[in-house]
Amino acid sequence: MKKLIIILFLIMNIFAYTQKCNYLAAVNAENLKQVGKFKLLIKNSDDKSFKIPKEINFCNMRVTELELYNEKTQSFEAFSLAKKDIDCFTYKDKSISLKPGQTYIYDVNIKSDFEVLQSSKFFEAFNDKKYRFKISFSLDSYDECGDSNTLVTDWIYKN
């Protein structure tokens, strides 16, 4: 009987850690060049609620890839990302519950975030250049979403 209970407990743990949250993410970057902001939409397409951060900024966001457009080769080329220490100890991350079918829209100010994540005046220095980037952030609960708790956007294009 003890063996059966242990096996059932292990199976329940495996099932619990293979949970996945289903969501759709979309980016509206039409004002990115002018104001340095874009909208990130996340829609819960699951049948259960899960938690997401109330806001996205440099403390819970990472630029995972950044590529500059090379006019000579007519292609995007990888740009090295700065490795900076960012103090987020005073940042209080608040979350909300995203119900099934509900959409939440983030206003992301990538202009100010790039200044922190990359270098000051990054946005202005590369204002006339074409580039693209991907950002990632974690949904609030690994317990609820397992490995699917990290959202990575498609390419976001500037210019």
N, C-alpha and C positions, 0 to 999 in steps of 0.2 A: 504494500500500500504506500509506503514511504517513497519507493522508487517511482510509482505512478504519479504521485503528487509532485515530485521533483521534475519529472519529465513534462508534466502539464505546465508547471511554473516556467520552465525553460522555453517551451513553445509559446506561451503567452508573452514572455519578454522579447522573443524574436519577432513576433507579430507586432508588438508595440513599437519596436525600433525600426520596422520597415514601413511605417505609416508614411503617407505622402500627401501633401496639400496640393490641390489643383487650383491653379490661378492663371490668369492671362495678364500679361504686362504689355503696355504700349507707351510710346513716347511721342509727344507733340513738341517738336523743336522749331516751330516756325518763327519764333521770336528770339531764338538763341543768338543770332549774330548781333541784333540791335541791343538787347538788354541783358544778355548773358544768363537767361533763365529758360528752363523748359518744364513741361508738365510730364510727370510720370504717372500713368494710370495703372492701377492694379485691381483686377476684378476677381472675386472669389467665385470660381466655377465648381466648387466642391459642394457637398451636401452637409458640411459641418463648418462651424465658425473656427477661425484661428486668429491669433494676435499678430498685428503688424506695428511697426514704429509709427508714432503720431507724426513725426517729421523726419526728413532725410537731410542730413548735413555731413560735414567732413568727419564727425565723430562716429557715425555708423555707416559710412559709405566708403568704398574704395574704388579708385580708378584702376581697373584691371588691365586695360590695354589702351594705348594711345598711339596713333599713327598720323604722321604728317604726309601730305600729298607732295610728291616730287613731280614737278612740271616736266623735267627732262625725260623721265622714264614713264610718265603718265600712270603712276601707280602710288599706292599708299605704302609708306615704309615705317617700320617700328621706331618709336621715339622712346628713349630711356626715361623711365619714371623716377622722379626724385624719391629718395628714401629719407623722409623727415620724421622727426619725433613730434608727435602732436599731443598736446595736453588735453585730455578729455576727462580728467578725474572730477572736474566740477560739473560736467554735463550730466543732467538727469534725463535719461531716456524714458519717455512716456509711451505707452502703447494703447492701442484701441483694438476692439474685437471686430473683425471683418466678417459679417454674416454671409450666408450663402446668397449668391446673386448680387451682392453689394459691390459697388465700385468706389474706390478711394483715390483721390487725385492729390499728388504731391506737387508742390511748387519748389523746384530745385534751382537754387542760385549757384550755378556752376562757376560763374565769374568769381565770386568771393571764395568759393571752395577750392578752385584751382590755385588761387593766390596762397591758400594755406597748404594744399596738397603738393603743388608743384613749386612755384616761385611767385614772388610779388610781381605784378604787372604781366603775368603770363597771358592773360586774356587780351590785353592791349597789344602786346608784342606780336602775337600771332593773329591779330584781328583780320589781316588781309590774306592770310594763308588758309588753305583748306586742311582740315584735319577731322579725324573721327576718333571716338573713344567709347569704351564700355564701362559701365559702373556696376558694382555689385553691393548688395546690402543683405543682411540677414533678417528674416522674419523673426518675430519676437521669441518664438518657442521651438527649440529643437525637439522637445518632448512631443509636441503636436505634429510637426511636419517632417521630422527625421532629416534625411539628406536634402530634401527639397526645400529646406528653410532658407537657402541662399539663392536670392534672385540675381541673375546676371542679365542685363539688358542686351538687346541687339545693338549694332553699331548706331551711335548717335553722331550725325554729321554736322559740322559747322562750316558754313560757306558752301 
